[in-house]
């Protein structure tokens, strides 16, 4: 073995150079200026009237009293490839820095090379736990630029599918959160119930995940035969089982000790950091885009916006559990109110001619061919649409130059922004709390790194 | 309850946008001042900050009085109390794009500005930690620029079968 490949304590520099992310990492105190240190310790907060107080930072602490440890990128509790660098004093966390980018695959660049029809297949893979809502956001942006009206039935189908998706996403959260805290039965139950929804997705769209179901102009297919029975079974089963989760977790002393009062965040901090979703609502701010800026037909259904009080881990858990019930409530109303009609726009600009006509009409064949090879052209302009994803405000900023592909596709990923709250939430907590913090912030790394 | 439409500070070019109440085109010098005035009038949150490279779309529409440059930084502000949105589009320059940071107003832009720097090479003056965020530290180039071709770096997987 050559000298350069021997990895021993004497060759630490080689080892470090091979694995280092350089300045992106958390630096030692001796290499950090007091100003920077203050920001990292007090997180990134310098708000009005809450200006950073230099006295609250312990500059005196020397490097040999603290330890910087690395957690991740491959760690079961990081839900993917999140890497955290923690500065520890014994068991307590002084500073934290998330280092991200390990799942970066350039999806925004890819989005510029795919036509608008193909675009939904790209965005659906960003937040892989809520594909329908990603597609919805993208499709709404394209439709706004195109000026295409979506038929009533498509609107309600979209709404029902988004709510089912929200339930399945929160169920995965319940499952993984349970597992992080050692409640492995919750893991099994959460994934079991989610399977019901994924099976319905498969029946409707042909795929369990990454559906490409919501497309510009409507949805890909009408609901399958017998969908009413399926939805009723899904709603009844999951609604009943949420009370089992309640029994399993809510009053459980070990669970409560690790959740109640741990890692609180205030409303001012959350707003300053741009945090949205259950994390913001846990602080008592009733901000839900479905209520505040209704899209689809959310102004025609009844549901409650769940808010917390203390902004701690337990509030975030309770909000997600209750949002499952609210989403089921919306899904039931969709079942009642589902109108008849087209499931996609009949505008020939975005919708191919029916299959039967392609065999007999040359123009229809050409139209179909053009639509799926070149794609449709979207008028020049720029638009930002936002929807409420299970993790917060999911935004899509789309710039069109009049061609068949987006000129720029930017996705405002809620997890990416919410992750900035992690250093603040972890400060002063113990190492075991970091697990619950990552869990309740609920980042999906596919969306963080895009 | 409806709130009055948001108003830009005097002297700032505005337009109306899709699903946004107001689009502002401040100059680079007045950028932070304009955003600060919106923050004072109730826009508590900076929902999104991203950049666009207009290299291949230089003849885009901009209102009169705005000189379009290659790079543009787009900020989406959100008011929770008024349920309104404002978009601020600032022309960031051609060769060496640089704008001031919004960190002092909205600490939540920290990661978003780092992303814009990483992907487009736009510098944010006075940003506390102007490092790459998604790409590796030693990466060359800024991937979302239009003159950065995709698939330029061949990826060699470890156990990949060789050519037959």
HADDOCK unambig.tbl for C-alpha pairs under 7 A between the chains (distance, minus, plus):
assign (segid A and resid 21 and name CA) (segid B and resid 136 and name CA) 6.24 0.50 0.50
assign (segid A and resid 21 and name CA) (segid B and resid 137 and name CA) 5.53 0.50 0.50
assign (segid A and resid 22 and name CA) (segid B and resid 137 and name CA) 6.01 0.50 0.50
assign (segid A and resid 23 and name CA) (segid B and resid 131 and name CA) 6.51 0.50 0.50
assign (segid A and resid 24 and name CA) (segid B and resid 131 and name CA) 6.07 0.50 0.50
assign (segid A and resid 24 and name CA) (segid B and resid 132 and name CA) 6.73 0.50 0.50
assign (segid A and resid 24 and name CA) (segid B and resid 133 and name CA) 6.91 0.50 0.50
assign (segid A and resid 44 and name CA) (segid B and resid 107 and name CA) 5.99 0.50 0.50
assign (segid A and resid 45 and name CA) (segid B and resid 107 and name CA) 6.29 0.50 0.50
assign (segid A and resid 100 and name CA) (segid B and resid 133 and name CA) 6.49 0.50 0.50
assign (segid A and resid 100 and name CA) (segid B and resid 134 and name CA) 6.09 0.50 0.50
assign (segid A and resid 101 and name CA) (segid B and resid 133 and name CA) 6.48 0.50 0.50
assign (segid A and resid 101 and name CA) (segid B and resid 134 and name CA) 3.92 0.50 0.50
assign (segid A and resid 101 and name CA) (segid B and resid 135 and name CA) 6.12 0.50 0.50
assign (segid A and resid 104 and name CA) (segid B and resid 134 and name CA) 6.29 0.50 0.50
assign (segid A and resid 109 and name CA) (segid B and resid 144 and name CA) 6.00 0.50 0.50
assign (segid A and resid 271 and name CA) (segid B and resid 44 and name CA) 6.53 0.50 0.50
assign (segid A and resid 271 and name CA) (segid B and resid 45 and name CA) 5.72 0.50 0.50
assign (segid A and resid 272 and name CA) (segid B and resid 45 and name CA) 6.32 0.50 0.50
assign (segid A and resid 272 and name CA) (segid B and resid 106 and name CA) 5.53 0.50 0.50
assign (segid A and resid 272 and name CA) (segid B and resid 107 and name CA) 5.89 0.50 0.50
assign (segid A and resid 272 and name CA) (segid B and resid 108 and name CA) 5.92 0.50 0.50
assign (segid A and resid 273 and name CA) (segid B and resid 106 and name CA) 6.77 0.50 0.50
assign (segid A and resid 273 and name CA) (segid B and resid 107 and name CA) 5.51 0.50 0.50
assign (segid A and resid 273 and name CA) (segid B and resid 108 and name CA) 3.68 0.50 0.50
assign (segid A and resid 274 and name CA) (segid B and resid 45 and name CA) 5.65 0.50 0.50
assign (segid A and resid 274 and name CA) (segid B and resid 46 and name CA) 6.02 0.50 0.50
assign (segid A and resid 274 and name CA) (segid B and resid 47 and name CA) 6.02 0.50 0.50
assign (segid A and resid 274 and name CA) (segid B and resid 108 and name CA) 5.12 0.50 0.50
assign (segid A and resid 292 and name CA) (segid B and resid 83 and name CA) 6.39 0.50 0.50
assign (segid A and resid 293 and name CA) (segid B and resid 83 and name CA) 6.94 0.50 0.50
assign (segid A and resid 383 and name CA) (segid B and resid 18 and name CA) 5.47 0.50 0.50
assign (segid A and resid 383 and name CA) (segid B and resid 19 and name CA) 6.95 0.50 0.50
assign (segid A and resid 384 and name CA) (segid B and resid 19 and name CA) 6.80 0.50 0.50
assign (segid A and resid 385 and name CA) (segid B and resid 19 and name CA) 6.73 0.50 0.50
assign (segid A and resid 401 and name CA) (segid B and resid 57 and name CA) 6.61 0.50 0.50
assign (segid A and resid 408 and name CA) (segid B and resid 52 and name CA) 6.81 0.50 0.50
assign (segid A and resid 412 and name CA) (segid B and resid 48 and name CA) 6.25 0.50 0.50
assign (segid A and resid 449 and name CA) (segid B and resid 134 and name CA) 6.52 0.50 0.50
